[in-house]
Amino acid sequence: MTQHLYSIVIIIAIVIFAIYRRVRRNIGWQELHSRKLIIRTCILFIIGLVFLSVGLMHPISLISDVVGILLGILLAYYGAGLTIFEKREKNLYYRPNIWIGSTVTIIFLARLIYRFYGMYTSGILTTTVSPEQVNGYQNISAAVGSSWSAGLLLIMFAYYIFYYLILLRKKKQLTQSEN
């Protein structure tokens, strides 16, 4: 095995682990930890800004990015409305709607598989890339994807950012109503 192949295997393993954790968070009761939600929100916000800034280079893709963000926000509000909260002892738990979270995860997975397939067929993931392609602007464009696939990715970022913010607000409201 070459070092290039090891890198790909490691990246795939990390992605599979992240997907497993994402699916796990969509099923069953989850304890509402404010600190974890704030950290996740900040990380997703920063990564989402990076993807949005790449989209700003192409005005056409800005439209799909904005549509993706708006769809993510709408799904977050709808999903938060279907979320069930429960107080157990001193902790607050929530059960997200499995269908909304699963839909967002499936959109993310479809986009990810599509991008890997596109990068593989274009030669980016193989060692057959010519020296001109390695440093070319086309390489960056091929790695990021088309405008509609970037918009699909921003659905996930917007959904989880706003969903976590809504959960934090709900936790604050529930703790204030108890006092």
N, C-alpha and C positions, 0 to 999 in steps of 0.2 A: 504494500500500500504506500502511496506517496503521501507527502505531507499535505498536499492540497486535498486529497481525499479524506485524511484525518480531520482537517478543518471542517469540511462539509459534514462529516458524521457528527462532530461535536456540536455544530450549529443545529443540525436536525434534532439531536438529543435534547438540547436546551429548548428548542421550540416545542417538541412533544411534551416535555415536562411543564412548560408554561401553559400549554393547552389543557393538560390534565388538571392543573390547578384552577384554571379558568372554569372548566366544566364542573369541578368539585364545588366551586363557590356558587354555582347556579342551582345546585341540588340540595335540598334539605335546609335545616335551620342553621343559621350562622350567627355567631356572637358579634354584636356591634361594638367594635373597637374604634374609637375616634382616631387615635394616633395612626393606626394602620390605614384607615380610609383617607386621612389627610396625606400620608406619604404616597399612597397609590395615586391619589388625585394629582399631586404635584408631579410625579414621574410621568403619568399619562399626559398631563398638560405640556410638559417640556417636549416629550417625544412627538406629540401632536403638532406642536408649533414647528418642529423641524420638518415634518411632512408638509405642513401648510406652507412653510417658506419655500420649499422646493416647488410647490404648485404655483407660487407667485411668479416664478420665472416664465410661466406660460399663462397668459390671460385666459385662454380657453379652459384650462384645467381649474382655474379659480372658480368657475361656475359649478363644476362638479364637486369641488371641495366645499363650497358654501352649501350646496344641496345635501351633501353627506353630513355636514355638521348639523344642519337643521333637522334632518331625519333622525340623527342620533339624539338630539335634544327632545324631539317629540316622543321617541321610543323611551327615553329616560323618564319623562313625566308619566307616560302611560304605564311603564313598568313599575314605577314607584307607587302609582295608585293601586296597583294589584299586589304590592308587597304587604305581607302580614307581619305584624310586630307582636312580640310576646315578652312579658316580664317574668323572669325566672330568678328567684332569690333576689340577688342584688344586680343582676346583669340583664341587659336588654338584648333580645335575639330578634332576628328577622328571617323571613323565608321569602326569597325573591321568586318572582314568577318564572317558572322553568321554561316556558315557551318563548318569552321575550329574550331572556339571556341566551337561550340556545340558538335563537334566530340570529342574534348579533354574533355569536361565536361561529356559526356556520358561514355567515357572510365573510367573517375574517378568514376562516379556513379556506373558503373558495378563492378568495383573493390571493392568499398566500400560495396555494397550490398553483394557481394560474401564473403568478409571478415566477415561481421556481421553474415551472414548465417553460415559460417564455425565456428565462435566462439560460436554461439548459439547451433549448433548441437554437438559441442565438450563439451559443458557444462560450458564454461568460463563465459557466460552471465547469467547463472542461478546460483542458490545457491546450486546446487547439486555437486559442484566441491569438490573432496576429498582434504584433507590437503596436500597430497603428490604433487598434481597437482598445488596447489596454488603457491608454491615456486619453482617449477621445471622449468628446461630449456625448456621443451616442451610447457609450458604456454607462454613463450616469443615468441617461434617460431610460435605457433598457432596464437598469437595476431598480429604478423607482417605479416605473410602469406607466401605463397610459393614464389619461386624465380621469376616466371613469373608475379605474381601479383604485386610484388614490382617493377618490371620493368615497368609495366603499370602505376603505381603511379608516377614513375620518369618521364614519358612522360609529365604529367601535370606540374610538377615542372620545368622541362627544358623548356617547351613551354613558360610558363608565364615569367620566368626569362629572356629568350632571347628576347621574344616578347617585354617586357617592355624596355629592353635595346635598342632595335632597335627603338622603339617609341621615347625614349629620344634622341637618335642620330639624328633621323629625325627632331625632334623639333628644335634641335640645328642648323641643316642645314637650315631649313626653316626660322628661325629667323636671321641667318647670311646672307641669300640671300636677305632679305628685306632691310638690312642696307647698 
